[in-house]
Amino acid sequence: MSALKLAQVPDRVPVKLVITVQPDIKKALDDYALLYARNYGAEESVAELIPYMLEAFLKTDAAFRAGRKELQDVPRLPIARRRYGKGSKTTDTTNKENT
């Protein structure tokens, strides 16, 4: 079988990953996991493969790599975080606590 772009993942401690994707992406990810198992003789869940797939994607995205180099000298601002839950509103909690 031909080599996949994603090499066999190393041994690691499993991490739970929760994402929401469209049904066609879910089918493609399931198919990739099946092809991965056939290619390497080891079954891996989609959740275990996704971080390595994202890493491979980012490493091969030339525009991202170039843009990221430009960001090295740019001060980083804190990212606003939103809280969701019963009775709470969408809020910006950057540098402050909700009272």
N, C-alpha and C positions, 0 to 999 in steps of 0.2 A: 504494500500500500504506500502511496506517496506521503511524504512528510507534511504534517500540518504546520501552519505558521506558529502555533503554540506548542512549545516543547513540553515534555512531561513535567508536571509540577513536582517540586521537591517535597519531602516529608515536612509536615508542618502541624501546628496546633490549629484545629478547626475554629473558624470564627463565624458566628451567625450573621447573615446578610439578608436584609429585607429591602426589596425594591418592587416597583410596580412597572410592568411593561405591557405593551400591546400583545394580543394573542399571536400575531405572526412572529414577533420577536421571541416569544416563549417557545414556539415551535422550532424556530431556528436554533435557539440555545439547546433545546432538547436533542435536536439532530446533531449538533456539534458534540455534545456529551457522548452520544452514541458512537460517533465517528472517532472520538478520542479514545473510548474504551476499545474499539476494534483495532485502532492503530497501536496503542500502547499496552493492551491487555490488562488494563486497570480501570475500573469504573470510578468516576469522580462525579459528584453532584454538580449541577449547574451553578449553585451558590459557591462551591469551592473553585470552580473554573473562572468565574467572572472577574475576580481581582487580577488574575494573571492575564486574562484577555484584555482588560482595560490597560494594564501595564504594557502589554505588547502593542496595543493600539497607540498609546501615547508615545512610546519609543519610536514608532515609525511615522508619526505625524510631523513632518518637517516644519510646517507653519507653527505648530504648537511649540516645538523645540526652539525655534527662532524667537518667537514671542516670549517664551519663558526666560530666555537669556536677557531680553530687554527688561524684564521685570526684576532682575537681580538687584538693580540699584534704585528701584522705586520703593518708597516706604509703603508698608502694608497697613491698611486700615482694618479695624475689627469688622467682622462680618456680622450683620444684624441677625439675631436669632429670633425665631417666632415660637410662641407658646400656644399650644392648642389644648383644649380640654373642656370639661364641663364648666359652663359659666364664665369661661375666659374669652377674651377678645384676642384677635391677632395683634401682637404687640412687638415693638422693637425694644429689645432688652439690652441693646448695646450700651455699655458703660452706665447702666442704671438698673435698679431693681424695681419691679412693680410694687406699688403699695396699695 
